[in-house]
Amino acid sequence: MAADRTAPARDSEQAIGAALQRYRVMANVVGVLLILLICVAVPLNHLAGISEPSTVLGTAHGWLYALFFLSAVDLALRAKWSLKGTIVSLVLGTIPFLSFVAERNVTRKMRAGERV
């Protein structure tokens, strides 16, 4: 019975597909939070003196970026990305709106079977 539940190989298509899905979810969540932080919470903090949204969104974004970082590194190792592709994807995840561009680029390349 236990032999039936073997995990797929680390670099199998199934494992890479699951890692890509985790990366895509985290990239979009982190991207949305960063936009909310920069476009809503920071102006509220500086223009209206309301600091709570900055505190909440900033903390949430920080923790979730750490999960994004781990999911991106996991995908990069499984799919054998280049060092340059890995670093560019991680850095673009820190820039508002460009995290979505990076996610689409990575997804397109991964689905085409290209190396990132």
CYANA upper distance limits for C-alpha pairs under 8 A (distance plus 0.5 A):
  1 MET  CA      5 ARG  CA      7.85
  2 ALA  CA      6 THR  CA      8.00
  8 PRO  CA     12 SER  CA      6.94
  8 PRO  CA     14 GLN  CA      7.51
  8 PRO  CA     15 ALA  CA      6.88
  9 ALA  CA     15 ALA  CA      7.43
 10 ARG  CA     15 ALA  CA      6.47
 10 ARG  CA     16 ILE  CA      8.14
 10 ARG  CA     78 ARG  CA      6.82
 11 ASP  CA     15 ALA  CA      6.71
 11 ASP  CA     16 ILE  CA      6.69
 11 ASP  CA     78 ARG  CA      5.53
 11 ASP  CA     79 ALA  CA      7.13
 12 SER  CA     16 ILE  CA      6.66
 13 GLU  CA     17 GLY  CA      6.42
 14 GLN  CA     18 ALA  CA      6.75
 15 ALA  CA     19 ALA  CA      6.68
 15 ALA  CA     78 ARG  CA      8.31
 16 ILE  CA     20 LEU  CA      6.52
 16 ILE  CA     75 LEU  CA      7.14
 16 ILE  CA     78 ARG  CA      6.62
 16 ILE  CA     79 ALA  CA      6.90
 17 GLY  CA     21 GLN  CA      6.74
 18 ALA  CA     22 ARG  CA      6.84
 19 ALA  CA     23 TYR  CA      6.65
 19 ALA  CA     71 SER  CA      7.39
 19 ALA  CA     74 ASP  CA      7.40
 19 ALA  CA     75 LEU  CA      5.79
 19 ALA  CA     78 ARG  CA      8.46
 20 LEU  CA     24 ARG  CA      6.60
 20 LEU  CA     75 LEU  CA      6.73
 20 LEU  CA    107 THR  CA      7.95
 21 GLN  CA     25 VAL  CA      6.75
 22 ARG  CA     26 MET  CA      6.68
 22 ARG  CA     71 SER  CA      6.84
 23 TYR  CA     27 ALA  CA      6.43
 23 TYR  CA     68 PHE  CA      7.07
 23 TYR  CA     71 SER  CA      5.73
 23 TYR  CA     72 ALA  CA      6.17
 23 TYR  CA     75 LEU  CA      7.66
 24 ARG  CA     28 ASN  CA      6.73
 24 ARG  CA    103 GLU  CA      6.75
 24 ARG  CA    107 THR  CA      8.25
 25 VAL  CA     29 VAL  CA      6.65
 26 MET  CA     30 VAL  CA      6.41
 26 MET  CA     64 LEU  CA      7.92
 26 MET  CA     65 TYR  CA      8.34
 26 MET  CA     67 LEU  CA      7.66
 26 MET  CA     68 PHE  CA      5.57
 26 MET  CA     71 SER  CA      8.01
 27 ALA  CA     31 GLY  CA      6.44
 27 ALA  CA     68 PHE  CA      6.72
 27 ALA  CA     93 GLY  CA      7.35
 27 ALA  CA     99 SER  CA      6.88
 27 ALA  CA    100 PHE  CA      7.53
 27 ALA  CA    103 GLU  CA      6.85
 28 ASN  CA     32 VAL  CA      6.61
 28 ASN  CA     99 SER  CA      7.91
 28 ASN  CA    100 PHE  CA      7.03
 28 ASN  CA    103 GLU  CA      8.24
 29 VAL  CA     33 LEU  CA      6.71
 29 VAL  CA     64 LEU  CA      8.40
 30 VAL  CA     34 LEU  CA      6.52
 30 VAL  CA     61 HIS  CA      6.71
 30 VAL  CA     64 LEU  CA      6.83
 30 VAL  CA     65 TYR  CA      6.53
 30 VAL  CA     68 PHE  CA      7.74
 30 VAL  CA     93 GLY  CA      8.07
 31 GLY  CA     35 ILE  CA      6.75
 31 GLY  CA     93 GLY  CA      7.52
 31 GLY  CA     96 PRO  CA      6.97
 31 GLY  CA     97 PHE  CA      7.13
 31 GLY  CA     99 SER  CA      6.13
 31 GLY  CA    100 PHE  CA      7.11
 32 VAL  CA     36 LEU  CA      6.70
 33 LEU  CA     37 LEU  CA      6.48
 33 LEU  CA     57 LEU  CA      7.23
 33 LEU  CA     60 ALA  CA      8.35
 33 LEU  CA     61 HIS  CA      6.41
 34 LEU  CA     38 ILE  CA      6.55
 34 LEU  CA     61 HIS  CA      7.06
 34 LEU  CA     94 THR  CA      8.40
 34 LEU  CA     95 ILE  CA      8.48
 34 LEU  CA     96 PRO  CA      6.55
 35 ILE  CA     39 CYS  CA      6.15
 35 ILE  CA     40 VAL  CA      8.20
 35 ILE  CA     96 PRO  CA      6.17
 35 ILE  CA     97 PHE  CA      7.66
 36 LEU  CA     40 VAL  CA      5.69
 36 LEU  CA     41 ALA  CA      6.92
 36 LEU  CA     57 LEU  CA      8.12
 37 LEU  CA     41 ALA  CA      5.29
 37 LEU  CA     42 VAL  CA      6.52
 37 LEU  CA     53 PRO  CA      8.28
 37 LEU  CA     54 SER  CA      6.85
 37 LEU  CA     57 LEU  CA      6.35
 37 LEU  CA     58 GLY  CA      7.04
 38 ILE  CA     42 VAL  CA      5.96
 38 ILE  CA     43 PRO  CA      7.91
 38 ILE  CA     96 PRO  CA      8.31
 39 CYS  CA     43 PRO  CA      7.11
 40 VAL  CA     44 LEU  CA      6.69
 41 ALA  CA     45 ASN  CA      6.61
 41 ALA  CA     51 SER  CA      8.12
 41 ALA  CA     53 PRO  CA      5.61
 41 ALA  CA     54 SER  CA      5.27
 41 ALA  CA     57 LEU  CA      7.89
 42 VAL  CA     46 HIS  CA      6.67
 42 VAL  CA     53 PRO  CA      8.45
 42 VAL  CA     54 SER  CA      6.35
 43 PRO  CA     47 LEU  CA      6.02
 43 PRO  CA     48 ALA  CA      7.96
 44 LEU  CA     48 ALA  CA      5.57
 44 LEU  CA     49 GLY  CA      6.85
 44 LEU  CA     50 ILE  CA      6.03
 44 LEU  CA     51 SER  CA      7.60
 44 LEU  CA     53 PRO  CA      8.24
 44 LEU  CA     54 SER  CA      8.48
 45 ASN  CA     49 GLY  CA      5.18
 45 ASN  CA     50 ILE  CA      5.13
 45 ASN  CA     51 SER  CA      5.15
 45 ASN  CA     52 GLU  CA      8.32
 45 ASN  CA     53 PRO  CA      8.16
 45 ASN  CA     54 SER  CA      7.11
 46 HIS  CA     50 ILE  CA      8.10
 51 SER  CA     55 THR  CA      6.82
 52 GLU  CA     56 VAL  CA      6.65
 53 PRO  CA     57 LEU  CA      6.30
 53 PRO  CA     58 GLY  CA      8.40
 54 SER  CA     58 GLY  CA      5.94
 55 THR  CA     59 THR  CA      6.53
 56 VAL  CA     60 ALA  CA      6.63
 57 LEU  CA     61 HIS  CA      6.33
 58 GLY  CA     62 GLY  CA      6.58
 59 THR  CA     63 TRP  CA      6.84
 60 ALA  CA     64 LEU  CA      6.51
 61 HIS  CA     65 TYR  CA      6.27
 62 GLY  CA     66 ALA  CA      6.97
 63 TRP  CA     67 LEU  CA      7.21
 64 LEU  CA     68 PHE  CA      6.64
 65 TYR  CA     69 PHE  CA      6.47
 66 ALA  CA     70 LEU  CA      6.80
 67 LEU  CA     71 SER  CA      6.62
 68 PHE  CA     72 ALA  CA      6.53
 69 PHE  CA     73 VAL  CA      6.65
 69 PHE  CA     90 LEU  CA      7.18
 70 LEU  CA     74 ASP  CA      6.50
 71 SER  CA     75 LEU  CA      6.64
 72 ALA  CA     76 ALA  CA      6.50
 72 ALA  CA     86 THR  CA      8.09
 72 ALA  CA     89 SER  CA      8.35
 72 ALA  CA     90 LEU  CA      7.68
 73 VAL  CA     77 LEU  CA      6.61
 73 VAL  CA     86 THR  CA      7.79
 74 ASP  CA     78 ARG  CA      6.68
 75 LEU  CA     79 ALA  CA      6.37
 75 LEU  CA     80 LYS  CA      8.50
 76 ALA  CA     80 LYS  CA      6.02
 76 ALA  CA     81 TRP  CA      5.34
 76 ALA  CA     82 SER  CA      8.32
 76 ALA  CA     86 THR  CA      6.79
 77 LEU  CA     81 TRP  CA      7.11
 79 ALA  CA    115 ARG  CA      8.07
 80 LYS  CA    115 ARG  CA      7.83
 81 TRP  CA     85 GLY  CA      6.76
 81 TRP  CA     86 THR  CA      6.80
 81 TRP  CA    115 ARG  CA      6.21
 81 TRP  CA    116 VAL  CA      5.54
 82 SER  CA     86 THR  CA      6.73
 82 SER  CA    115 ARG  CA      7.70
 82 SER  CA    116 VAL  CA      6.68
 83 LEU  CA     87 ILE  CA      6.68
 84 LYS  CA     88 VAL  CA      6.54
 85 GLY  CA     89 SER  CA      6.58
 85 GLY  CA    116 VAL  CA      5.62
 86 THR  CA     90 LEU  CA      6.74
 86 THR  CA    116 VAL  CA      7.84
 87 ILE  CA     91 VAL  CA      6.57
 88 VAL  CA     92 LEU  CA      6.51
 89 SER  CA     93 GLY  CA      6.85
 89 SER  CA     99 SER  CA      8.39
 89 SER  CA    102 ALA  CA      6.35
 89 SER  CA    103 GLU  CA      8.27
 89 SER  CA    106 VAL  CA      8.37
 90 LEU  CA     94 THR  CA      7.72
 91 VAL  CA     95 ILE  CA      7.78
 92 LEU  CA     98 LEU  CA      6.11
 92 LEU  CA     99 SER  CA      5.74
 92 LEU  CA    102 ALA  CA      6.78
 93 GLY  CA     98 LEU  CA      7.29
 93 GLY  CA     99 SER  CA      4.83
 93 GLY  CA    100 PHE  CA      8.49
 93 GLY  CA    102 ALA  CA      7.80
 94 THR  CA     99 SER  CA      7.41
 95 ILE  CA     99 SER  CA      6.83
 97 PHE  CA    101 VAL  CA      7.59
 98 LEU  CA    102 ALA  CA      6.64
 99 SER  CA    103 GLU  CA      6.62
100 PHE  CA    104 ARG  CA      6.70
101 VAL  CA    105 ASN  CA      6.61
102 ALA  CA    106 VAL  CA      6.55
103 GLU  CA    107 THR  CA      6.55
104 ARG  CA    108 ARG  CA      6.50
105 ASN  CA    109 LYS  CA      6.68
106 VAL  CA    110 MET  CA      6.48
106 VAL  CA    116 VAL  CA      7.00
107 THR  CA    111 ARG  CA      6.53
108 ARG  CA    112 ALA  CA      6.66
109 LYS  CA    113 GLY  CA      6.68
109 LYS  CA    114 GLU  CA      5.47
109 LYS  CA    115 ARG  CA      7.21
109 LYS  CA    116 VAL  CA      6.96
110 MET  CA    114 GLU  CA      6.21
110 MET  CA    115 ARG  CA      7.42
110 MET  CA    116 VAL  CA      7.77
